[in-house]
Amino acid sequence: MRLIKLFRNTSRTIQGIVALVCLGLYFLSSHILEKSYLLSKFPVPYFEQQTSFDAVKMKEWYAFMIEQDTFGIYLKTQFIDFAFIAAVILAGFTFWTFVANLHPKGSFFEKYGKKLAFALPIAAAFDILENIVSFLMIANPTNFNDVIIFPYSTFAVLKFTFWTLGLMGLLVSLISLPIIYTQKSLKKHN
């Protein structure tokens, strides 16, 4: 909480620099994660895999990677995902807070933007839970208990829900910035 308060009370310049560094880490970790996922030869896109709610398909996909001798790469990808998750938390919180602070003090977008700054960290928390469940499946890839797929996919859906909320909130906040400042400028000239 002290770090959150400290970051929120620093200058916009410092917030912008920190947010850009964190965004850089996010894009770097995302690139590494995507590359590793592709090297694992997982037969479907990760969104489809994570939200399938289908244990039979998951076991087939795991069997395919075992057959291709890339299951070890997939396991490594799960660990890389934790670095990506950390980057999501940092980039999400810092960039959203920075954008919220670009809005006038006390405005709707400043207040709610600071709340939306937690959307991606919450998404990341569900990603962590999803990964924990995935390790249970990976421990016995072709014979895990079918019930495990339900919390796995549920955590994935919740992750993508908070991810979408955060991104949509950011988009609306960014679009509103020039509108708000144009209206403010027009009021000064009238």
Disulfide bonds with the S-S distance in Angstrom:
none
